[in-house]
Amino acid sequence: MGLGTKFKEVKKAYVRGNQMLGDLIKVTPSSKIVGDLAQFMVQNGLSRADVEAKAEELSFPRSVVEFLQGYIGIPYGGFPEPFRSKVLKDLPRVEGRPGASMTALDLRKLEDELKERNDEITPEDVLSAAMYPDVFQQFKDFTATFGPLECLNTRLFLQGPKVAEEFEVELERGKTLHIKALALGDVNRAGQRQVFFELNGQVRSILVKDTQAMKEMHFHPKALKDVKGQIGAPMPGKVIDIKVKVGDKVTKGTPLCVLSAMKMETMVTAPLEGTIAKVHVTRDMTLEGDDLILEIE
């Protein structure tokens, strides 16, 4: 999300976001909700006062909206008002314990559906898909493309090796690969680089997509903040759903599209009433912050 250099600001925003949401008791879901709100605030340069004042028109992360709807239960001390009502507007609210009103889940049916789409499915996979269906399928699609990457350490996985760096990858007991990064070629017209490396002493090369270079090669217009009808991306991310088309009538709060980044989904909503004049994005397109999504007249 481009916030790697702003960790101190995110920590401060975490404190303010936590206070806004009512000083939540922290377990994995609630700490993620506060973290999503903190990243959203830093990404968009928003103070607590800004968030509270503009709550009716901001496109909050999905986790924050669903928390305020009551999807993970009622927090100790209740929901923060009037912040909750401003964010939710006319969205439905879950009263009481969410699990009490959920329909029963057929795990065997889910397992059969997963086996139709994926090669190998374990009981742990079924439970993961039941709790986090979208994230689980993204993980399976990723590993189907790149293979099992749990054998890489965290830095190599997230950043990749440095040139001339040597490292080992243990595929299984007694089967270890010795790898040395050698050089990177220039970006070609397809946005790819030739990557040269040694594998167990043998020089190899592969073509790898340079996603950052592809973003730089493709110029996407930015939303002008002084033009009310231009709707920009509130954070970097991938477009996973578009809810409207040209000619649709929208009101304030109408869902426009969904962005996803680092397991955080954000529903972009209309800040004003009007008609969709132009849509500048397509599904699976990767956007930077403030990239123009659509225009409303």
Salt bridges, closest charged atoms under 4 A:
ASP36 OD2 - LYS32 NZ 2.72
GLU52 OE2 - ARG48 NE 3.09
GLU66 OE2 - ARG62 NE 2.88
GLU111 OE2 - LYS115 NZ 3.27
GLU165 OE2 - ARG155 NH2 2.34
GLU168 OE2 - HIS178 ND1 2.98
ASP210 OD2 - ARG193 NE 2.50
ASP241 OD2 - LYS243 NZ 2.94
ASP241 OD1 - ARG283 NH1 3.39
ASP248 OD1 - LYS245 NZ 3.25
GLU265 OE1 - ARG62 NH1 2.34
ASP284 OD1 - LYS238 NZ 3.90
GLU288 OE2 - LYS215 NZ 3.13
ASP290 OD2 - LYS225 NZ 3.96
ASP291 OD1 - LYS222 NZ 2.79
GLU295 OE2 - HIS280 NE2 2.69
